[in-house]
């Protein structure tokens, strides 16, 4: 388990990270300059926080008040850098050997290297140098160097950013297979939300040095806490409405003159609120079935973007006379686009499922 509460002040930037991760894969996700890599460096002991604590499986590796600051080699943390940082003058075996604890017996060290070469399927290139390896092989060497010391925490800093798009999916799957037997905490840094969703069971959203929300991937993507989290998780439809009591004493959200029901949430009181829904969660409805669905709206497609396997529809609620103005962004698969014969200018019915609409708290 990794527990950290750290504060690091820099010129023009302040990192305030608070995070707890168990024996799982967690993703620290956010834009460039958000403080993701800085957080990893603090955990690894490569930078010193201004204040705070870092604990690994209950063992304190940093405590500013107690003046504890263990050096990197005593923290039992493995770090895979974004550009891998392999030694160009060392072979694969040499790079792996370098990361072994100092003073290890020669026979044990050789056995550990052989074990890692086998695990990562690198036996055939054991005597190759980094410039002789493919991108995927270099990644595996970097991962092996981080794992060979048997760390309690493994840190992955944008492990796929240096790879071509065509090989990322294959290498991501290979990485997950290699890590399947790892028993420890894995913290993955990425700016790619899809990558975070595919690899991690927990996602933390960080921006401007602060972690805004931590939770399961389903929770963070579909129930963002604030507008900033919604924006960072591509919940692009952020609606501003008014909370009012309905006839039964429950709550409706009035938006564009329509009364919308939101399941499982209660506004703090009447008045202006914000809510969001993801583009892929909005449902297109056949006209003859509209009466049976909840939160049905009538709109017009003012613009569309074809993306190969799906379409993004930009829909105006109302007449849609201005193609530059739209109210909702909807993602629909290619087959549905053709089945419903959708086109720019067509009038459509759509439903905002109550269980996919989510109220947002004010940003701090």
Backbone torsions as a table, in degrees:
resi	resn	phi	psi	omega
1	UNK	NA	139.0	177.6
2	UNK	-113.1	127.7	177.1
3	UNK	-128.7	123.9	177.7
4	UNK	-140.9	141.8	169.9
5	UNK	-137.9	100.7	-174.1
6	UNK	-129.6	150.4	177.6
7	UNK	-131.4	122.6	178.7
8	UNK	-130.6	119.0	-178.4
9	UNK	-100.0	126.1	175.7
10	UNK	-125.1	168.5	178.5
11	UNK	-66.4	116.4	178.5
12	UNK	77.9	6.9	-178.6
13	UNK	-154.2	143.8	176.9
14	UNK	-135.5	123.8	177.1
15	UNK	-95.0	124.4	176.3
16	UNK	-131.3	85.0	-176.2
17	UNK	-99.7	132.3	173.8
18	UNK	-135.5	117.5	-170.5
19	UNK	-154.5	140.8	172.8
20	UNK	-129.7	125.6	-178.4
21	UNK	-131.9	131.9	177.4
22	UNK	-86.5	-159.1	178.5
23	UNK	-80.8	82.3	-173.5
24	UNK	-159.8	175.7	171.8
25	UNK	-98.2	121.4	176.4
26	UNK	-119.4	146.4	180.0
27	UNK	-112.9	132.1	173.0
28	UNK	-101.5	107.9	-167.6
29	UNK	-118.2	136.2	178.3
30	UNK	176.3	172.7	-177.6
31	UNK	-73.5	170.6	175.7
32	UNK	-59.2	137.7	179.3
33	UNK	81.7	8.9	-177.7
34	UNK	-79.0	-19.7	-178.0
35	UNK	111.8	12.0	-177.1
36	UNK	-64.4	-57.1	-177.5
37	UNK	-66.0	-33.1	178.0
38	UNK	-61.8	-38.3	177.4
39	UNK	-62.9	-43.9	178.2
40	UNK	-61.4	-43.7	-178.7
41	UNK	-63.2	-35.2	177.2
42	UNK	-66.6	-41.7	179.3
43	UNK	-64.4	-41.7	-177.5
44	UNK	-74.5	-13.2	180.0
45	UNK	87.5	16.3	-179.1
46	UNK	-90.4	-14.5	167.4
47	UNK	-134.7	155.1	-178.1
48	UNK	-106.0	119.5	176.2
49	UNK	-62.0	154.4	175.9
50	UNK	-66.0	-39.5	177.4
51	UNK	-156.7	167.5	176.3
52	UNK	121.6	-169.9	-179.2
53	UNK	-139.3	150.2	173.0
54	UNK	-135.3	124.9	179.1
55	UNK	-125.9	140.2	177.6
56	UNK	-123.5	114.3	-176.7
57	UNK	50.8	43.1	178.1
58	UNK	81.1	-5.3	-178.8
59	UNK	-94.9	123.8	-178.4
60	UNK	-78.3	119.9	177.4
61	UNK	-106.0	-16.5	174.5
62	UNK	-151.1	133.4	174.7
63	UNK	-153.0	109.7	-174.7
64	UNK	-64.7	-38.3	-178.1
65	UNK	-71.4	-38.7	-180.0
66	UNK	-84.7	-1.7	-179.8
67	UNK	58.3	41.9	174.6
68	UNK	-101.6	127.2	178.2
69	UNK	-153.2	83.2	-177.2
70	UNK	-66.5	140.9	176.8
71	UNK	-67.6	159.5	-176.0
72	UNK	-51.6	-41.8	-174.2
73	UNK	-70.3	-12.9	179.0
74	UNK	-101.7	-0.1	-176.1
75	UNK	-88.2	-16.2	-176.0
76	UNK	59.4	50.6	178.9
77	UNK	-122.7	130.6	174.3
78	UNK	-103.5	136.8	-176.7
79	UNK	-129.9	124.7	173.3
80	UNK	-103.9	112.6	-177.4
81	UNK	-73.9	158.9	-178.3
82	UNK	-57.1	-41.8	-179.4
83	UNK	-101.6	15.7	175.3
84	UNK	73.7	-36.2	175.1
85	UNK	53.7	44.0	175.8
86	UNK	-76.3	151.0	176.3
87	UNK	-76.5	116.1	-175.0
88	UNK	-66.8	-24.1	-177.2
89	UNK	-91.6	2.4	179.3
90	UNK	-113.5	146.3	176.0
91	UNK	-72.3	177.6	175.5
92	UNK	-57.4	-47.0	178.7
93	UNK	-60.7	-41.7	180.0
94	UNK	-64.9	-39.8	177.6
95	UNK	-64.7	-40.4	179.1
96	UNK	-68.3	-43.5	-178.1
97	UNK	-62.4	-34.7	-176.3
98	UNK	-60.1	-30.2	-175.7
99	UNK	-86.0	-1.3	179.2
100	UNK	-73.7	150.2	177.9
101	UNK	-57.7	139.0	179.0
102	UNK	-64.4	141.5	177.9
103	UNK	89.1	-0.1	178.7
104	UNK	-67.7	140.4	179.6
105	UNK	-60.6	146.3	-174.2
106	UNK	-58.8	-43.0	-179.2
107	UNK	-65.3	-41.6	179.3
108	UNK	-66.4	-40.1	179.6
109	UNK	-63.1	-44.9	179.8
110	UNK	-62.7	-39.2	178.5
111	UNK	-65.6	-39.4	179.2
112	UNK	-65.3	-39.7	179.0
113	UNK	-65.9	-44.8	179.1
114	UNK	-60.9	-40.3	178.5
115	UNK	-61.1	-42.9	-178.3
116	UNK	-71.7	-38.5	176.8
117	UNK	-60.7	-40.2	179.9
118	UNK	-69.2	-45.3	-178.4
119	UNK	-58.7	-40.0	-175.5
120	UNK	-95.9	6.6	179.2
121	UNK	54.1	51.1	-178.6
122	UNK	-118.0	11.0	-176.9
123	UNK	-56.7	-40.1	-174.9
124	UNK	-68.3	-19.4	-177.8
125	UNK	-118.0	21.7	-174.8
126	UNK	-57.7	-31.4	-178.1
127	UNK	-103.0	11.6	177.0
128	UNK	-83.9	156.1	175.1
129	UNK	-97.0	159.2	-175.8
130	UNK	-50.9	-38.2	-177.0
131	UNK	-69.6	-12.1	179.0
132	UNK	-94.8	0.7	-175.2
133	UNK	-103.3	155.6	172.2
134	UNK	-76.8	169.5	178.5
135	UNK	-60.1	-40.3	179.2
136	UNK	-67.0	-37.6	177.9
137	UNK	-67.4	-39.9	177.4
138	UNK	-63.0	-38.8	178.2
139	UNK	-62.2	-42.4	-178.9
140	UNK	-67.4	-35.4	176.2
141	UNK	-64.1	-44.4	179.2
142	UNK	-62.4	-39.9	178.2
143	UNK	-66.4	-42.1	178.3
144	UNK	-62.7	-39.0	178.4
145	UNK	-63.4	-35.0	178.9
146	UNK	-74.6	-31.4	-175.0
147	UNK	-89.2	-21.7	-169.3
148	UNK	-64.8	-25.9	176.6
149	UNK	-84.1	4.8	179.9
150	UNK	54.3	63.0	-177.7
151	UNK	-73.8	157.0	174.9
152	UNK	-85.4	-24.0	178.7
153	UNK	-130.8	132.1	177.1
154	UNK	-115.3	125.5	-178.3
155	UNK	-110.9	126.9	-178.8
156	UNK	-118.2	113.1	-176.7
157	UNK	-99.7	99.1	179.2
158	UNK	47.3	60.3	-171.1
159	UNK	-67.2	-14.3	-177.1
160	UNK	-111.8	1.7	-173.6
161	UNK	-67.2	-26.1	-177.8
162	UNK	-88.7	4.9	-174.8
163	UNK	-106.4	153.4	175.1
164	UNK	-66.9	150.3	-178.3
165	UNK	-56.7	-35.3	-175.5
166	UNK	-65.7	-24.6	-176.6
167	UNK	-105.6	-6.3	-176.2
168	UNK	-61.1	-45.5	-176.1
169	UNK	-62.4	-43.7	179.5
170	UNK	-62.4	-45.7	-176.9
171	UNK	-71.7	-30.8	176.0
172	UNK	-63.0	-42.8	179.0
173	UNK	-66.6	-40.5	177.2
174	UNK	-60.8	-42.3	-179.4
175	UNK	-62.5	-43.4	179.4
176	UNK	-63.4	-36.9	178.3
177	UNK	-66.6	-41.5	179.2
178	UNK	-64.2	-37.8	-175.2
179	UNK	-85.9	-2.3	-175.7
180	UNK	-58.8	-32.9	-178.0
181	UNK	-97.5	3.1	-179.7
182	UNK	-75.0	130.4	179.8
183	UNK	-111.4	93.9	-179.1
184	UNK	176.4	-168.7	-178.9
185	UNK	-97.0	130.7	176.3
186	UNK	-118.4	124.7	177.3
187	UNK	-117.5	115.2	-177.9
188	UNK	-102.5	126.0	174.8
189	UNK	-97.9	129.5	179.1
190	UNK	-156.8	153.9	170.9
191	UNK	-102.9	-0.9	-176.4
192	UNK	-96.4	109.1	-175.6
193	UNK	-64.7	-38.3	178.8
194	UNK	-63.7	-40.6	177.1
195	UNK	-61.6	-42.7	178.0
196	UNK	-61.3	-42.2	-178.2
197	UNK	-66.9	-39.8	-177.0
198	UNK	-71.7	-29.7	-172.9
199	UNK	-102.6	-30.8	-167.7
200	UNK	-109.9	149.3	172.8
201	UNK	-90.8	-20.4	178.9
202	UNK	-128.7	141.3	179.7
203	UNK	-126.5	134.3	172.9
204	UNK	-116.7	128.4	178.6
205	UNK	-97.9	124.4	-179.6
206	UNK	-121.7	140.7	176.6
207	UNK	-154.6	139.0	178.0
208	UNK	52.4	36.7	175.1
209	UNK	85.3	-3.2	-177.9
210	UNK	-119.1	138.5	173.1
211	UNK	-82.7	117.0	-172.1
212	UNK	-86.6	-32.3	-179.3
213	UNK	-161.4	142.2	175.6
214	UNK	-131.0	134.8	177.9
215	UNK	-179.1	-175.2	175.1
216	UNK	-62.6	158.2	-178.2
217	UNK	-62.2	-35.6	178.2
218	UNK	-65.5	-42.9	-179.3
219	UNK	-64.1	-47.1	-175.9
220	UNK	-68.2	-39.6	-177.9
221	UNK	-74.5	-39.0	-173.9
222	UNK	-104.3	-12.3	178.0
223	UNK	-133.7	58.7	178.3
224	UNK	-61.5	143.4	-173.9
225	UNK	-76.5	-39.6	-176.0
226	UNK	-133.1	173.1	178.7
227	UNK	-60.1	-41.3	-179.3
228	UNK	-61.8	-40.0	177.5
229	UNK	-66.4	-42.5	178.3
230	UNK	-57.6	-43.5	179.6
231	UNK	-64.3	-39.1	-178.6
232	UNK	-76.4	-16.1	-179.9
233	UNK	-108.4	17.6	174.3
234	UNK	63.5	26.2	169.7
235	UNK	-82.8	78.0	-163.3
236	UNK	-73.4	-21.4	-179.7
237	UNK	-88.5	94.0	178.5
238	UNK	-108.0	114.8	-171.5
239	UNK	-109.8	138.4	176.0
240	UNK	-107.4	117.0	-178.7
241	UNK	-132.6	-166.9	-179.0
242	UNK	-127.6	127.2	177.4
243	UNK	-81.1	128.3	179.1
244	UNK	-137.5	155.3	175.0
245	UNK	-76.5	138.3	175.1
246	UNK	-93.6	-176.3	-174.0
247	UNK	-63.9	-27.9	-178.3
248	UNK	-90.8	2.3	-179.2
249	UNK	92.8	-3.0	175.9
250	UNK	-82.6	-166.9	-176.6
251	UNK	-117.3	138.9	168.6
252	UNK	-120.6	154.3	171.6
253	UNK	-110.3	118.7	179.8
254	UNK	-90.1	120.7	179.9
255	UNK	-138.4	126.7	-178.3
256	UNK	53.0	33.6	179.2
257	UNK	82.0	-0.3	-179.9
258	UNK	-104.4	141.8	177.0
259	UNK	-91.9	117.0	-178.0
260	UNK	-108.3	136.8	176.7
261	UNK	-98.0	137.6	177.4
262	UNK	-120.1	121.0	-177.9
263	UNK	-79.7	143.0	168.3
264	UNK	75.0	5.1	-179.6
265	UNK	-135.2	147.0	179.5
266	UNK	-125.6	124.9	176.5
267	UNK	-61.7	155.7	-179.9
268	UNK	-68.2	-17.3	179.5
269	UNK	169.2	176.3	178.9
270	UNK	-66.2	151.9	178.7
271	UNK	131.0	-172.4	-174.8
272	UNK	-71.0	136.3	178.7
273	UNK	-138.5	163.9	171.3
274	UNK	-118.3	143.9	176.7
275	UNK	-142.3	163.0	-177.0
276	UNK	-139.6	160.0	173.0
277	UNK	-151.6	138.7	-178.0
278	UNK	-74.1	149.2	-179.9
279	UNK	-57.1	-35.7	-178.3
280	UNK	-78.5	-9.0	-178.7
281	UNK	-93.3	-10.6	176.4
282	UNK	-79.2	133.4	-175.9
283	UNK	-105.8	131.7	169.7
284	UNK	-78.6	143.1	-173.9
285	UNK	-126.6	134.1	172.7
286	UNK	-65.9	138.6	-175.5
287	UNK	-52.5	-40.2	-177.1
288	UNK	-71.5	-12.8	179.9
289	UNK	-107.8	3.1	-174.5
290	UNK	-62.4	-37.2	-175.8
291	UNK	-64.4	-23.4	-176.5
292	UNK	-89.9	-4.2	-176.2
293	UNK	-103.5	157.6	179.4
294	UNK	-90.8	151.4	174.6
295	UNK	51.2	50.2	-179.0
296	UNK	-86.7	133.7	178.6
297	UNK	-124.9	153.3	174.2
298	UNK	-106.7	131.3	-179.1
299	UNK	-144.1	-177.8	179.4
300	UNK	-135.8	136.3	178.0
301	UNK	-74.3	119.3	-179.0
302	UNK	-103.6	-16.8	179.4
303	UNK	-162.9	154.3	175.1
304	UNK	-145.1	154.3	179.0
305	UNK	-127.9	117.2	177.6
306	UNK	-85.7	130.3	-176.4
307	UNK	-121.4	20.0	178.5
308	UNK	95.2	-70.9	-179.2
309	UNK	-96.3	-13.5	179.0
310	UNK	-152.0	176.7	178.2
311	UNK	-126.2	148.4	167.7
312	UNK	-108.0	122.0	179.0
313	UNK	-103.7	134.9	175.5
314	UNK	-106.4	114.8	-167.9
315	UNK	-117.8	131.5	174.2
316	UNK	-99.3	134.4	174.9
317	UNK	-87.3	111.7	-173.0
318	UNK	126.1	-148.1	-174.1
319	UNK	-79.4	-21.3	178.2
320	UNK	62.9	36.5	-176.2
321	UNK	-75.8	-22.7	-179.8
322	UNK	-104.6	110.2	-176.7
323	UNK	-66.0	-14.0	180.0
324	UNK	-86.6	-11.5	-177.2
325	UNK	-113.7	128.1	176.3
326	UNK	-142.1	159.5	-176.7
327	UNK	-107.6	-29.9	-175.3
328	UNK	-137.6	146.6	174.2
329	UNK	-112.2	126.6	-174.7
330	UNK	-124.2	137.0	176.8
331	UNK	-107.1	123.4	-178.9
332	UNK	-129.9	141.2	178.1
333	UNK	-67.2	157.0	-176.6
334	UNK	-57.0	-43.2	-175.8
335	UNK	-65.0	-35.8	179.7
336	UNK	-71.5	-36.1	177.8
337	UNK	-58.1	-43.2	-179.4
338	UNK	-76.0	-37.6	-179.5
339	UNK	-61.8	-40.4	-178.4
340	UNK	-91.4	2.3	178.3
341	UNK	51.1	55.4	-177.4
342	UNK	-81.5	146.9	177.8
343	UNK	-159.7	160.3	178.9
344	UNK	-63.7	128.9	-177.8
345	UNK	102.2	-14.6	-178.0
346	UNK	-75.1	140.5	174.7
347	UNK	-85.0	134.2	-176.5
348	UNK	-134.6	161.1	170.5
349	UNK	-109.1	140.2	179.2
350	UNK	-141.2	155.5	-178.7
351	UNK	-121.8	137.1	173.5
352	UNK	-103.0	95.3	-174.8
353	UNK	-55.1	129.6	-178.0
354	UNK	-56.6	-30.8	-179.3
355	UNK	-81.0	-5.6	177.7
356	UNK	-108.9	-10.7	171.7
357	UNK	-79.9	139.4	-174.1
358	UNK	-138.6	127.9	177.1
359	UNK	-74.7	141.2	-178.7
360	UNK	-108.2	137.6	174.3
361	UNK	-80.6	156.5	177.5
362	UNK	-61.8	143.6	175.2
363	UNK	-65.6	144.5	179.2
364	UNK	-75.6	NA	NA
